[in-house]
Structures are given as structure tokens and as C-alpha cells.
Amino acid sequence: MTFNVFLQYILPHRALSRVVYWATRWTFAPWKNFLISQIVRRYNVNMAEAAQPDALAYQHFNAFFTRKLRPDARRADADPDALLSPADGRISQAGAIVDGRIFQAKGQDYTVAELLGSADDAKPYRDGSFATVYLSPRDYHRVHMPLKGTLRETVHVPGRIFSVAPFAVEAIPRVFARNERLVCHFDGEHGPFVVVMVGAILVSSVATVWDGLVIPPYASAIGRKSFTGQNITLERFAEMARFNMGSTVIVLLPKGPTLDALQPQQAVMVGQRLGHR
């Protein structure tokens, strides 16, 4: 076990995340400008595609981190039956769900039931497919719909807040099924699908377009919220949520849709085709 991985087990995840949550919303100009400048320089962030291209004009670091893009900065694949990437980032893994198990990294996997927090919810995806997209600090941090869908239910699953950077994904067993996460169940035109927003250390914070800030507060037990009858339907490519700091999005599909030949660490962008429904 490397030192970096060892730290993941002993660090006070939630305490650190709470501190960073507030620090990234401090409007003191020298502080927020220092943080923003560090990220822009270190990760070569492309501010030309942002709706507000002046990085130091943002009220605080989190406003910069969750920045909107210009309307023409991303386009949905023209094929209406294409499954779209929900986020900018890199493919962590993608492919078939085999007997209810999702491949995480070499020597690591986890079950759909663990990820969703329910064996019943996992049944439609037992022999389906999945795509896991990792968002780094340089990426656009808003998440968009991979398909058109009507929101049926969200499930807030409590957990740890390990890093989801590649080193942690390769070393920490079942990391996505252990981290705090928000599971979003949708009914699509051709069947159900799931978008899972997986939290990560510094900061595990998720907001949705229908509910605002959902995480934090952090959960101590699984919490389910039904949206049946509320007619919350989001179009394909529409914004659905955002991460206040980086993390991972996992899309689950039932048997039927096919994914393209996606490779680990392949760069993807919101709206890019990942497969065909």
C-alpha cells in the first residue's frame, strides 16, 4: 500500500470536506484569486469557452469551479438515438455489466446492488452496461442528461469520501460503492436508466437542478425521495446537476443499448456519443 492510499484510510474525510466547502466559498479577493489562479495555471483550464472568461471575476472559488460554458462550447451528437457523455472528463471504465457486477479497475469490481443501495433497484441492470466518467479539476463540472428521461426517484446513499483519482480507483476496493453518492433513477423513452453522482474527498458536494444542494448534509442512512407524479422530465443533453469540486459520474443502462469501444483514460466531453440506445 502506497502512502497516498494509506492516507485515504486515515484522513477525517467529512471534517476536511466541511472545511474546504466553506473555504471555497470565501469571497475574500486575495484568497479566492489565489486559489483560482493556481487551478487555472496548474491544470491549464481553458477559460475561453466559459460564459465568463475572466477567471478572477467569479465571486468565489466554487463559482469559478462550477462555471457555465458558452452556449456553443458543447454540442450534442446529432443522432437522436446516441447515448451522450454526461460530463467532461475521462473514461475510467465502460462496458458490460456481468452478472450484476461492474468492473472498477484491474482486480477490482463491485455490484450494482452495492452502488444503488438496493438489490431490487439493481435488477434491471444485471446484464446491462455502464460508463464511468472521472472529472478532474480542469474539467467543466456540470453534469448533463445522457438521454431524455423523467425523474422517478433519488437515493442518497451514505458512505466514505475517498478520492476517486485513478490511483485510488486502482487501489481501494469497491470505492464507488463505498463513497457518499446520489443515485438518480430515470424512466426513459426506451426503458429505465440511472445516473449516479459519486462524491469524493474535498468536497463531496452535489447539487441538482430540481432540488438544489443535496450533499451536504451528509447522510447517516439511505434516504429515498420519490418524484413520481411531479413530471420532472429533462431533455437529452440538458443540465441535470453539478459537482462542487471534482468527482465521478456513472451511467447504468439495462440490457439493449450498446456502448462504443470506449477505452480507459479516453477523454470525453459533454454531448459526445458514448453508444447507441
NORDAQUI-V504593 format. One record per residue. RES is the residue in one letter. PHI is phi in whole degrees, -180 to 180 (none if undefined). Layout:
((RES | PHI) (RES | PHI))
This chain:
((M | none) (T | -75) (F | -63) (N | -60) (V | -70) (F | -56) (L | -60) (Q | -60) (Y | -83) (I | -105) (L | -68) (P | -78) (H | -52) (R | -70) (A | -63) (L | -63) (S | -66) (R | -66) (V | -62) (V | -68) (Y | -54) (W | -75) (A | -64) (T | -81) (R | -114) (W | -75) (T | -90) (F | -58) (A | -55) (P | -59) (W | -71) (K | -67) (N | -68) (F | -63) (L | -62) (I | -62) (S | -62) (Q | -62) (I | -68) (V | -59) (R | -74) (R | -69) (Y | -108) (N | 54) (V | -69) (N | -85) (M | -80) (A | -65) (E | -92) (A | -80) (A | -61) (Q | -114) (P | -76) (D | -82) (A | -60) (L | -86) (A | -83) (Y | -75) (Q | -61) (H | -155) (F | -62) (N | -67) (A | -63) (F | -65) (F | -66) (T | -104) (R | -57) (K | -79) (L | -102) (R | -60) (P | -56) (D | -95) (A | -76) (R | -135) (R | -130) (A | -78) (D | -54) (A | -68) (D | -74) (P | -65) (D | -98) (A | -78) (L | -80) (L | -99) (S | -65) (P | -80) (A | -155) (D | -76) (G | 156) (R | -132) (I | -67) (S | -79) (Q | -154) (A | -159) (G | 154) (A | -82) (I | -87) (V | -107) (D | 52) (G | 80) (R | -118) (I | -111) (F | -76) (Q | -101) (A | -167) (K | -52) (G | 80) (Q | -129) (D | -151) (Y | -156) (T | -95) (V | -61) (A | -61) (E | -63) (L | -63) (L | -86) (G | 76) (S | -163) (A | -69) (D | -66) (D | -64) (A | -79) (K | -56) (P | -65) (Y | -110) (R | -56) (D | -123) (G | -92) (S | -143) (F | -145) (A | -140) (T | -113) (V | -117) (Y | -98) (L | -101) (S | -93) (P | -59) (R | -82) (D | -85) (Y | -67) (H | -109) (R | -102) (V | -109) (H | -119) (M | -73) (P | -75) (L | -147) (K | -70) (G | -159) (T | -104) (L | -66) (R | -102) (E | -165) (T | -118) (V | -130) (H | -94) (V | -104) (P | -72) (G | 175) (R | -76) (I | -135) (F | -65) (S | -61) (V | -116) (A | -65) (P | -51) (F | -62) (A | -75) (V | -62) (E | -76) (A | -112) (I | -100) (P | -60) (R | 56) (V | -59) (F | -70) (A | -87) (R | -108) (N | -80) (E | -57) (R | -158) (L | -118) (V | -98) (C | -113) (H | -95) (F | -122) (D | -104) (G | -97) (E | -68) (H | -124) (G | 130) (P | -76) (F | -154) (V | -129) (V | -120) (V | -109) (M | -97) (V | -95) (G | -73) (A | -151) (I | -61) (L | 57) (V | -132) (S | -84) (S | -136) (V | -131) (A | -126) (T | -115) (V | -74) (W | -99) (D | -129) (G | 70) (L | -68) (V | -109) (I | -128) (P | -71) (P | -71) (Y | -80) (A | -94) (S | -109) (A | -149) (I | -63) (G | -120) (R | -112) (K | -134) (S | -86) (F | -119) (T | -59) (G | 86) (Q | -90) (N | 55) (I | -89) (T | -112) (L | -113) (E | -73) (R | -53) (F | 84) (A | -71) (E | -66) (M | -121) (A | -166) (R | -150) (F | -99) (N | -90) (M | 100) (G | -78) (S | -173) (T | -141) (V | -117) (I | -122) (V | -107) (L | -114) (L | -127) (P | -74) (K | -61) (G | 137) (P | -61) (T | -117) (L | -92) (D | -71) (A | -79) (L | -87) (Q | -109) (P | -54) (Q | 74) (Q | -69) (A | -74) (V | -135) (M | -131) (V | -51) (G | 92) (Q | -71) (R | -68) (L | -110) (G | -179) (H | -138) (R | -86))
